[in-house]
Amino acid sequence: MEVFCQGEDIKKLIPQREPIMQVDTLFYKKENEACCGLTILPDNIFCRQGYFTEPGLIEHIAQSSAAMSGYDFFINNQPAPLGFIAEIKKMNIYSSPQIGEKLQTKLMIVSKIENMALVKAETYVGDKLVVDCQMKIFIKQ
């Protein structure tokens, strides 16, 4: 998949920094959808016994949503805003990714009202669905 933004450049889209950063790639951004990625490294703070934990998956989805939103601020020469998880629902975790695997999270904005967005997320390792959910994100402006 083509890469739109990665590495240090991703810091222009999200406010998080190491060691909490859980997004390293923005593959694409369209009006109401995006796809972000993360390569799970051995020193990731959300890894336990060789696996990426559930809190890490949640944080990765939240930061992917932040990158999707942050891109719009970036192209308008504004800093990435802070975002907060307001609600998680309909979450299904099908498996725990292992160290070295690459996550791809597809996001779609289901609805948006002022500073609140409802995002549908699906995270894959290759073509295997790892987690899906709906997440409400509040953007502080």
VMD Tcl script that builds the backbone (N, CA, C; Angstrom):
set m [mol new atoms 423]
animate dup $m
set s [atomselect $m all]
$s set {name element resname resid chain x y z} {
  {N N MET 1 A 0.847 -1.182 0.000}
  {CA C MET 1 A 0.000 0.000 0.000}
  {C C MET 1 A 0.890 1.242 0.000}
  {N N GLU 2 A 0.479 2.238 -0.757}
  {CA C GLU 2 A 1.223 3.490 -0.837}
  {C C GLU 2 A 1.227 4.206 0.514}
  {N N VAL 3 A 2.320 4.876 0.819}
  {CA C VAL 3 A 2.454 5.600 2.090}
  {C C VAL 3 A 2.289 7.092 1.841}
  {N N PHE 4 A 1.423 7.704 2.623}
  {CA C PHE 4 A 1.117 9.122 2.509}
  {C C PHE 4 A 2.009 9.948 3.442}
  {N N CYS 5 A 2.223 9.443 4.664}
  {CA C CYS 5 A 3.006 10.142 5.684}
  {C C CYS 5 A 3.512 9.081 6.669}
  {N N GLN 6 A 4.781 9.163 7.063}
  {CA C GLN 6 A 5.279 8.181 8.024}
  {C C GLN 6 A 6.462 8.719 8.805}
  {N N GLY 7 A 6.912 7.910 9.773}
  {CA C GLY 7 A 8.078 8.250 10.579}
  {C C GLY 7 A 7.892 9.535 11.365}
  {N N GLU 8 A 8.913 10.367 11.383}
  {CA C GLU 8 A 8.882 11.621 12.132}
  {C C GLU 8 A 7.782 12.558 11.640}
  {N N ASP 9 A 7.418 12.463 10.364}
  {CA C ASP 9 A 6.387 13.345 9.818}
  {C C ASP 9 A 5.021 13.113 10.456}
  {N N ILE 10 A 4.787 11.922 10.987}
  {CA C ILE 10 A 3.489 11.632 11.612}
  {C C ILE 10 A 3.272 12.535 12.830}
  {N N LYS 11 A 4.363 13.029 13.411}
  {CA C LYS 11 A 4.262 13.915 14.577}
  {C C LYS 11 A 3.609 15.248 14.237}
  {N N LYS 12 A 3.509 15.563 12.953}
  {CA C LYS 12 A 2.817 16.776 12.537}
  {C C LYS 12 A 1.302 16.598 12.604}
  {N N LEU 13 A 0.852 15.337 12.702}
  {CA C LEU 13 A -0.578 15.034 12.648}
  {C C LEU 13 A -1.180 14.682 13.999}
  {N N ILE 14 A -0.349 14.250 14.944}
  {CA C ILE 14 A -0.858 13.837 16.255}
  {C C ILE 14 A -0.065 14.528 17.360}
  {N N PRO 15 A -0.701 14.768 18.506}
  {CA C PRO 15 A 0.025 15.420 19.604}
  {C C PRO 15 A 0.861 14.450 20.442}
  {N N GLN 16 A 0.634 13.154 20.333}
  {CA C GLN 16 A 1.349 12.188 21.159}
  {C C GLN 16 A 2.819 12.083 20.735}
  {N N ARG 17 A 3.654 11.746 21.716}
  {CA C ARG 17 A 5.086 11.551 21.481}
  {C C ARG 17 A 5.516 10.263 22.164}
  {N N GLU 18 A 6.755 9.822 21.867}
  {CA C GLU 18 A 7.273 8.621 22.485}
  {C C GLU 18 A 7.241 8.776 24.002}
  {N N PRO 19 A 6.998 7.750 24.733}
  {CA C PRO 19 A 6.826 6.356 24.318}
  {C C PRO 19 A 5.370 5.965 24.042}
  {N N ILE 20 A 4.447 6.927 24.057}
  {CA C ILE 20 A 3.033 6.594 23.915}
  {C C ILE 20 A 2.579 6.536 22.444}
  {N N MET 21 A 3.357 7.043 21.504}
  {CA C MET 21 A 2.949 7.049 20.086}
  {C C MET 21 A 2.635 5.637 19.602}
  {N N GLN 22 A 1.451 5.481 19.032}
  {CA C GLN 22 A 1.014 4.175 18.545}
  {C C GLN 22 A 0.558 4.219 17.090}
  {N N VAL 23 A 1.033 5.210 16.347}
  {CA C VAL 23 A 0.811 5.323 14.904}
  {C C VAL 23 A 2.137 5.718 14.286}
  {N N ASP 24 A 2.532 5.035 13.212}
  {CA C ASP 24 A 3.762 5.430 12.538}
  {C C ASP 24 A 3.567 5.704 11.049}
  {N N THR 25 A 2.339 5.473 10.543}
  {CA C THR 25 A 2.092 5.647 9.116}
  {C C THR 25 A 0.658 6.104 8.870}
  {N N LEU 26 A 0.508 7.050 7.942}
  {CA C LEU 26 A -0.799 7.386 7.381}
  {C C LEU 26 A -0.734 6.944 5.928}
  {N N PHE 27 A -1.493 5.906 5.594}
  {CA C PHE 27 A -1.470 5.374 4.233}
  {C C PHE 27 A -2.280 6.245 3.285}
  {N N TYR 28 A -3.473 6.645 3.720}
  {CA C TYR 28 A -4.271 7.559 2.903}
  {C C TYR 28 A -5.262 8.307 3.783}
  {N N LYS 29 A -5.711 9.446 3.268}
  {CA C LYS 29 A -6.731 10.263 3.933}
  {C C LYS 29 A -7.648 10.790 2.855}
  {N N LYS 30 A -8.917 10.457 2.979}
  {CA C LYS 30 A -9.953 10.994 2.098}
  {C C LYS 30 A -10.886 11.815 2.975}
  {N N GLU 31 A -11.962 12.324 2.403}
  {CA C GLU 31 A -12.839 13.221 3.152}
  {C C GLU 31 A -13.293 12.633 4.484}
  {N N ASN 32 A -13.888 11.449 4.480}
  {CA C ASN 32 A -14.417 10.844 5.706}
  {C C ASN 32 A -13.808 9.490 6.024}
  {N N GLU 33 A -12.646 9.220 5.470}
  {CA C GLU 33 A -11.991 7.947 5.780}
  {C C GLU 33 A -10.481 8.080 5.689}
  {N N ALA 34 A -9.822 7.138 6.327}
  {CA C ALA 34 A -8.356 7.122 6.338}
  {C C ALA 34 A -7.892 5.706 6.666}
  {N N CYS 35 A -6.608 5.476 6.470}
  {CA C CYS 35 A -5.994 4.214 6.873}
  {C C CYS 35 A -4.636 4.535 7.480}
  {N N CYS 36 A -4.417 4.056 8.712}
  {CA C CYS 36 A -3.165 4.296 9.437}
  {C C CYS 36 A -2.518 2.970 9.795}
  {N N GLY 37 A -1.235 3.020 10.131}
  {CA C GLY 37 A -0.521 1.797 10.460}
  {C C GLY 37 A 0.411 1.948 11.642}
  {N N LEU 38 A 0.838 0.795 12.122}
  {CA C LEU 38 A 1.820 0.708 13.199}
  {C C LEU 38 A 2.569 -0.603 13.062}
  {N N THR 39 A 3.888 -0.527 13.052}
  {CA C THR 39 A 4.708 -1.726 13.168}
  {C C THR 39 A 4.978 -1.930 14.650}
  {N N ILE 40 A 4.630 -3.097 15.167}
  {CA C ILE 40 A 4.772 -3.374 16.600}
  {C C ILE 40 A 6.218 -3.756 16.893}
  {N N LEU 41 A 6.911 -2.890 17.601}
  {CA C LEU 41 A 8.326 -3.095 17.933}
  {C C LEU 41 A 8.457 -3.727 19.315}
  {N N PRO 42 A 9.564 -4.416 19.579}
  {CA C PRO 42 A 9.740 -5.104 20.864}
  {C C PRO 42 A 9.711 -4.180 22.083}
  {N N ASP 43 A 10.102 -2.912 21.908}
  {CA C ASP 43 A 10.135 -1.997 23.058}
  {C C ASP 43 A 8.829 -1.223 23.242}
  {N N ASN 44 A 7.781 -1.581 22.518}
  {CA C ASN 44 A 6.495 -0.898 22.644}
  {C C ASN 44 A 5.947 -1.092 24.054}
  {N N ILE 45 A 5.520 0.002 24.689}
  {CA C ILE 45 A 5.069 -0.065 26.090}
  {C C ILE 45 A 3.789 -0.876 26.265}
  {N N PHE 46 A 3.086 -1.170 25.170}
  {CA C PHE 46 A 1.859 -1.955 25.256}
  {C C PHE 46 A 2.077 -3.437 24.939}
  {N N CYS 47 A 3.324 -3.862 24.826}
  {CA C CYS 47 A 3.611 -5.278 24.555}
  {C C CYS 47 A 3.867 -6.043 25.847}
  {N N ARG 48 A 3.294 -7.232 25.918}
  {CA C ARG 48 A 3.502 -8.143 27.047}
  {C C ARG 48 A 3.669 -9.549 26.496}
  {N N GLN 49 A 4.732 -10.198 26.907}
  {CA C GLN 49 A 4.999 -11.589 26.541}
  {C C GLN 49 A 4.886 -11.826 25.039}
  {N N GLY 50 A 5.409 -10.865 24.261}
  {CA C GLY 50 A 5.464 -11.018 22.812}
  {C C GLY 50 A 4.224 -10.579 22.059}
  {N N TYR 51 A 3.212 -10.071 22.772}
  {CA C TYR 51 A 1.951 -9.681 22.141}
  {C C TYR 51 A 1.614 -8.221 22.426}
  {N N PHE 52 A 0.898 -7.613 21.510}
  {CA C PHE 52 A 0.381 -6.252 21.647}
  {C C PHE 52 A -0.952 -6.363 22.385}
  {N N THR 53 A -1.077 -5.666 23.514}
  {CA C THR 53 A -2.220 -5.831 24.408}
  {C C THR 53 A -3.447 -5.024 23.955}
  {N N GLU 54 A -4.571 -5.320 24.605}
  {CA C GLU 54 A -5.837 -4.644 24.297}
  {C C GLU 54 A -5.746 -3.132 24.479}
  {N N PRO 55 A -5.148 -2.617 25.577}
  {CA C PRO 55 A -5.019 -1.157 25.692}
  {C C PRO 55 A -4.216 -0.550 24.531}
  {N N GLY 56 A -3.252 -1.270 24.031}
  {CA C GLY 56 A -2.478 -0.800 22.882}
  {C C GLY 56 A -3.336 -0.707 21.628}
  {N N LEU 57 A -4.192 -1.695 21.429}
  {CA C LEU 57 A -5.097 -1.665 20.275}
  {C C LEU 57 A -6.034 -0.462 20.358}
  {N N ILE 58 A -6.576 -0.214 21.548}
  {CA C ILE 58 A -7.470 0.929 21.743}
  {C C ILE 58 A -6.724 2.233 21.481}
  {N N GLU 59 A -5.531 2.354 22.027}
  {CA C GLU 59 A -4.744 3.576 21.839}
  {C C GLU 59 A -4.366 3.762 20.371}
  {N N HIS 60 A -4.033 2.670 19.693}
  {CA C HIS 60 A -3.702 2.759 18.261}
  {C C HIS 60 A -4.896 3.279 17.453}
  {N N ILE 61 A -6.095 2.767 17.742}
  {CA C ILE 61 A -7.284 3.235 17.026}
  {C C ILE 61 A -7.541 4.710 17.326}
  {N N ALA 62 A -7.429 5.097 18.586}
  {CA C ALA 62 A -7.643 6.499 18.961}
  {C C ALA 62 A -6.630 7.415 18.266}
  {N N GLN 63 A -5.369 7.021 18.242}
  {CA C GLN 63 A -4.351 7.841 17.594}
  {C C GLN 63 A -4.503 7.842 16.074}
  {N N SER 64 A -5.003 6.756 15.513}
  {CA C SER 64 A -5.293 6.730 14.079}
  {C C SER 64 A -6.379 7.753 13.763}
  {N N SER 65 A -7.395 7.817 14.631}
  {CA C SER 65 A -8.443 8.829 14.473}
  {C C SER 65 A -7.858 10.228 14.596}
  {N N ALA 66 A -6.920 10.395 15.527}
  {CA C ALA 66 A -6.260 11.688 15.701}
  {C C ALA 66 A -5.473 12.073 14.457}
  {N N ALA 67 A -4.793 11.118 13.845}
  {CA C ALA 67 A -4.021 11.400 12.626}
  {C C ALA 67 A -4.949 11.804 11.485}
  {N N MET 68 A -6.096 11.138 11.397}
  {CA C MET 68 A -7.068 11.470 10.361}
  {C C MET 68 A -7.538 12.917 10.549}
  {N N SER 69 A -7.871 13.284 11.756}
  {CA C SER 69 A -8.308 14.641 12.067}
  {C C SER 69 A -7.152 15.631 11.959}
  {N N GLY 70 A -5.997 15.235 12.462}
  {CA C GLY 70 A -4.825 16.109 12.481}
  {C C GLY 70 A -4.348 16.502 11.103}
  {N N TYR 71 A -4.584 15.640 10.113}
  {CA C TYR 71 A -4.167 15.974 8.747}
  {C C TYR 71 A -4.853 17.248 8.260}
  {N N ASP 72 A -6.151 17.379 8.570}
  {CA C ASP 72 A -6.889 18.570 8.147}
  {C C ASP 72 A -6.327 19.834 8.798}
  {N N PHE 73 A -5.892 19.728 10.047}
  {CA C PHE 73 A -5.270 20.873 10.721}
  {C C PHE 73 A -3.909 21.169 10.096}
  {N N PHE 74 A -3.144 20.112 9.805}
  {CA C PHE 74 A -1.807 20.263 9.232}
  {C C PHE 74 A -1.844 21.009 7.901}
  {N N ILE 75 A -2.776 20.638 7.014}
  {CA C ILE 75 A -2.807 21.308 5.706}
  {C C ILE 75 A -3.257 22.762 5.814}
  {N N ASN 76 A -3.823 23.133 6.969}
  {CA C ASN 76 A -4.191 24.527 7.228}
  {C C ASN 76 A -3.179 25.227 8.134}
  {N N ASN 77 A -1.980 24.630 8.247}
  {CA C ASN 77 A -0.883 25.200 9.034}
  {C C ASN 77 A -1.246 25.439 10.493}
  {N N GLN 78 A -2.014 24.498 11.064}
  {CA C GLN 78 A -2.388 24.573 12.471}
  {C C GLN 78 A -1.823 23.348 13.185}
  {N N PRO 79 A -1.504 23.476 14.480}
  {CA C PRO 79 A -0.986 22.316 15.217}
  {C C PRO 79 A -2.063 21.252 15.418}
  {N N ALA 80 A -1.632 20.032 15.560}
  {CA C ALA 80 A -2.555 18.919 15.814}
  {C C ALA 80 A -3.271 19.147 17.137}
  {N N PRO 81 A -4.592 19.028 17.139}
  {CA C PRO 81 A -5.349 19.252 18.370}
  {C C PRO 81 A -5.316 18.031 19.280}
  {N N LEU 82 A -5.642 18.249 20.546}
  {CA C LEU 82 A -5.808 17.136 21.469}
  {C C LEU 82 A -7.158 16.487 21.212}
  {N N GLY 83 A -7.189 15.183 21.302}
  {CA C GLY 83 A -8.439 14.445 21.162}
  {C C GLY 83 A -8.600 13.526 22.359}
  {N N PHE 84 A -9.827 13.208 22.683}
  {CA C PHE 84 A -10.122 12.355 23.829}
  {C C PHE 84 A -11.139 11.297 23.424}
  {N N ILE 85 A -10.952 10.095 23.929}
  {CA C ILE 85 A -11.933 9.042 23.704}
  {C C ILE 85 A -13.144 9.362 24.571}
  {N N ALA 86 A -14.294 9.538 23.935}
  {CA C ALA 86 A -15.516 9.819 24.672}
  {C C ALA 86 A -16.302 8.538 24.940}
  {N N GLU 87 A -16.208 7.572 24.026}
  {CA C GLU 87 A -16.954 6.323 24.183}
  {C C GLU 87 A -16.403 5.278 23.222}
  {N N ILE 88 A -16.402 4.045 23.674}
  {CA C ILE 88 A -16.058 2.901 22.823}
  {C C ILE 88 A -17.231 1.944 22.902}
  {N N LYS 89 A -17.715 1.502 21.741}
  {CA C LYS 89 A -18.793 0.519 21.783}
  {C C LYS 89 A -18.651 -0.449 20.620}
  {N N LYS 90 A -19.348 -1.545 20.753}
  {CA C LYS 90 A -19.332 -2.604 19.745}
  {C C LYS 90 A -17.909 -3.052 19.429}
  {N N MET 91 A -17.073 -3.164 20.464}
  {CA C MET 91 A -15.690 -3.575 20.254}
  {C C MET 91 A -15.583 -5.094 20.286}
  {N N ASN 92 A -14.925 -5.620 19.268}
  {CA C ASN 92 A -14.632 -7.051 19.184}
  {C C ASN 92 A -13.144 -7.220 18.953}
  {N N ILE 93 A -12.467 -7.928 19.850}
  {CA C ILE 93 A -11.047 -8.233 19.679}
  {C C ILE 93 A -10.959 -9.708 19.317}
  {N N TYR 94 A -10.470 -9.970 18.109}
  {CA C TYR 94 A -10.446 -11.323 17.580}
  {C C TYR 94 A -9.123 -12.041 17.838}
  {N N SER 95 A -8.035 -11.276 17.941}
  {CA C SER 95 A -6.733 -11.867 18.246}
  {C C SER 95 A -5.779 -10.772 18.692}
  {N N SER 96 A -4.669 -11.184 19.304}
  {CA C SER 96 A -3.642 -10.245 19.764}
  {C C SER 96 A -2.462 -10.287 18.803}
  {N N PRO 97 A -2.148 -9.154 18.167}
  {CA C PRO 97 A -1.002 -9.123 17.255}
  {C C PRO 97 A 0.309 -9.394 18.005}
  {N N GLN 98 A 1.264 -9.911 17.276}
  {CA C GLN 98 A 2.572 -10.230 17.856}
  {C C GLN 98 A 3.586 -9.152 17.499}
  {N N ILE 99 A 4.648 -9.104 18.292}
  {CA C ILE 99 A 5.771 -8.207 18.000}
  {C C ILE 99 A 6.246 -8.497 16.576}
  {N N GLY 100 A 6.505 -7.414 15.835}
  {CA C GLY 100 A 6.976 -7.524 14.465}
  {C C GLY 100 A 5.861 -7.424 13.431}
  {N N GLU 101 A 4.623 -7.621 13.853}
  {CA C GLU 101 A 3.516 -7.536 12.897}
  {C C GLU 101 A 3.161 -6.074 12.629}
  {N N LYS 102 A 2.521 -5.852 11.499}
  {CA C LYS 102 A 2.148 -4.515 11.070}
  {C C LYS 102 A 0.636 -4.380 11.083}
  {N N LEU 103 A 0.156 -3.379 11.839}
  {CA C LEU 103 A -1.268 -3.095 11.903}
  {C C LEU 103 A -1.651 -2.119 10.793}
  {N N GLN 104 A -2.833 -2.339 10.231}
  {CA C GLN 104 A -3.445 -1.378 9.320}
  {C C GLN 104 A -4.854 -1.134 9.819}
  {N N THR 105 A -5.152 0.101 10.138}
  {CA C THR 105 A -6.464 0.451 10.671}
  {C C THR 105 A -7.199 1.332 9.691}
  {N N LYS 106 A -8.350 0.817 9.253}
  {CA C LYS 106 A -9.219 1.554 8.337}
  {C C LYS 106 A -10.269 2.274 9.173}
  {N N LEU 107 A -10.405 3.562 8.934}
  {CA C LEU 107 A -11.317 4.410 9.698}
  {C C LEU 107 A -12.339 5.049 8.767}
  {N N MET 108 A -13.558 5.155 9.271}
  {CA C MET 108 A -14.593 5.850 8.534}
  {C C MET 108 A -15.405 6.691 9.521}
  {N N ILE 109 A -15.574 7.970 9.215}
  {CA C ILE 109 A -16.406 8.824 10.060}
  {C C ILE 109 A -17.861 8.505 9.742}
  {N N VAL 110 A -18.578 8.008 10.757}
  {CA C VAL 110 A -19.983 7.667 10.612}
  {C C VAL 110 A -20.833 8.922 10.749}
  {N N SER 111 A -20.496 9.759 11.726}
  {CA C SER 111 A -21.194 11.034 11.910}
  {C C SER 111 A -20.272 11.999 12.642}
  {N N LYS 112 A -20.574 13.281 12.456}
  {CA C LYS 112 A -19.757 14.303 13.109}
  {C C LYS 112 A -20.653 15.480 13.446}
  {N N ILE 113 A -20.585 15.905 14.700}
  {CA C ILE 113 A -21.330 17.070 15.162}
  {C C ILE 113 A -20.353 17.936 15.950}
  {N N GLU 114 A -20.114 19.135 15.451}
  {CA C GLU 114 A -19.176 20.074 16.049}
  {C C GLU 114 A -17.841 19.398 16.341}
  {N N ASN 115 A -17.443 19.271 17.615}
  {CA C ASN 115 A -16.136 18.709 17.965}
  {C C ASN 115 A -16.186 17.214 18.292}
  {N N MET 116 A -17.296 16.561 18.003}
  {CA C MET 116 A -17.456 15.139 18.334}
  {C C MET 116 A -17.644 14.346 17.042}
  {N N ALA 117 A -16.895 13.246 16.928}
  {CA C ALA 117 A -17.021 12.381 15.757}
  {C C ALA 117 A -17.210 10.939 16.201}
  {N N LEU 118 A -18.089 10.233 15.498}
  {CA C LEU 118 A -18.258 8.798 15.682}
  {C C LEU 118 A -17.506 8.134 14.547}
  {N N VAL 119 A -16.522 7.303 14.908}
  {CA C VAL 119 A -15.645 6.670 13.938}
  {C C VAL 119 A -15.823 5.157 14.009}
  {N N LYS 120 A -15.956 4.537 12.846}
  {CA C LYS 120 A -15.951 3.071 12.753}
  {C C LYS 120 A -14.525 2.677 12.383}
  {N N ALA 121 A -13.966 1.716 13.132}
  {CA C ALA 121 A -12.576 1.304 12.908}
  {C C ALA 121 A -12.481 -0.205 12.742}
  {N N GLU 122 A -11.618 -0.616 11.826}
  {CA C GLU 122 A -11.275 -2.031 11.633}
  {C C GLU 122 A -9.764 -2.114 11.534}
  {N N THR 123 A -9.166 -2.946 12.387}
  {CA C THR 123 A -7.713 -3.115 12.389}
  {C C THR 123 A -7.363 -4.499 11.889}
  {N N TYR 124 A -6.421 -4.541 10.959}
  {CA C TYR 124 A -6.002 -5.792 10.319}
  {C C TYR 124 A -4.511 -6.012 10.507}
  {N N VAL 125 A -4.109 -7.287 10.499}
  {CA C VAL 125 A -2.732 -7.699 10.285}
  {C C VAL 125 A -2.794 -8.496 8.988}
  {N N GLY 126 A -2.217 -7.943 7.928}
  {CA C GLY 126 A -2.414 -8.528 6.605}
  {C C GLY 126 A -3.888 -8.440 6.251}
  {N N ASP 127 A -4.492 -9.564 5.888}
  {CA C ASP 127 A -5.928 -9.549 5.589}
  {C C ASP 127 A -6.764 -10.138 6.723}
  {N N LYS 128 A -6.134 -10.326 7.889}
  {CA C LYS 128 A -6.815 -10.892 9.061}
  {C C LYS 128 A -7.324 -9.773 9.967}
  {N N LEU 129 A -8.651 -9.746 10.192}
  {CA C LEU 129 A -9.258 -8.751 11.078}
  {C C LEU 129 A -8.873 -9.059 12.527}
  {N N VAL 130 A -8.300 -8.077 13.207}
  {CA C VAL 130 A -7.827 -8.232 14.580}
  {C C VAL 130 A -8.822 -7.626 15.569}
  {N N VAL 131 A -9.337 -6.442 15.249}
  {CA C VAL 131 A -10.280 -5.741 16.133}
  {C C VAL 131 A -11.160 -4.834 15.290}
  {N N ASP 132 A -12.404 -4.675 15.741}
  {CA C ASP 132 A -13.272 -3.660 15.157}
  {C C ASP 132 A -14.066 -3.002 16.276}
  {N N CYS 133 A -14.467 -1.773 16.046}
  {CA C CYS 133 A -15.228 -1.042 17.067}
  {C C CYS 133 A -15.783 0.237 16.487}
  {N N GLN 134 A -16.588 0.901 17.308}
  {CA C GLN 134 A -16.994 2.269 17.075}
  {C C GLN 134 A -16.433 3.081 18.233}
  {N N MET 135 A -15.911 4.245 17.911}
  {CA C MET 135 A -15.304 5.090 18.932}
  {C C MET 135 A -15.751 6.523 18.716}
  {N N LYS 136 A -16.247 7.134 19.803}
  {CA C LYS 136 A -16.544 8.567 19.758}
  {C C LYS 136 A -15.309 9.305 20.214}
  {N N ILE 137 A -14.917 10.288 19.423}
  {CA C ILE 137 A -13.733 11.081 19.704}
  {C C ILE 137 A -14.146 12.542 19.864}
  {N N PHE 138 A -13.699 13.159 20.953}
  {CA C PHE 138 A -13.919 14.587 21.186}
  {C C PHE 138 A -12.622 15.309 20.852}
  {N N ILE 139 A -12.689 16.302 19.965}
  {CA C ILE 139 A -11.521 17.095 19.580}
  {C C ILE 139 A -11.577 18.438 20.295}
  {N N LYS 140 A -10.550 18.699 21.094}
  {CA C LYS 140 A -10.456 19.980 21.811}
  {C C LYS 140 A -9.799 20.998 20.878}
  {N N GLN 141 A -10.510 22.094 20.625}
  {CA C GLN 141 A -9.967 23.113 19.716}
  {C C GLN 141 A -9.709 24.407 20.442}
}
mol reanalyze $m
mol bondsrecalc $m
mol representation Tube
mol addrep $m
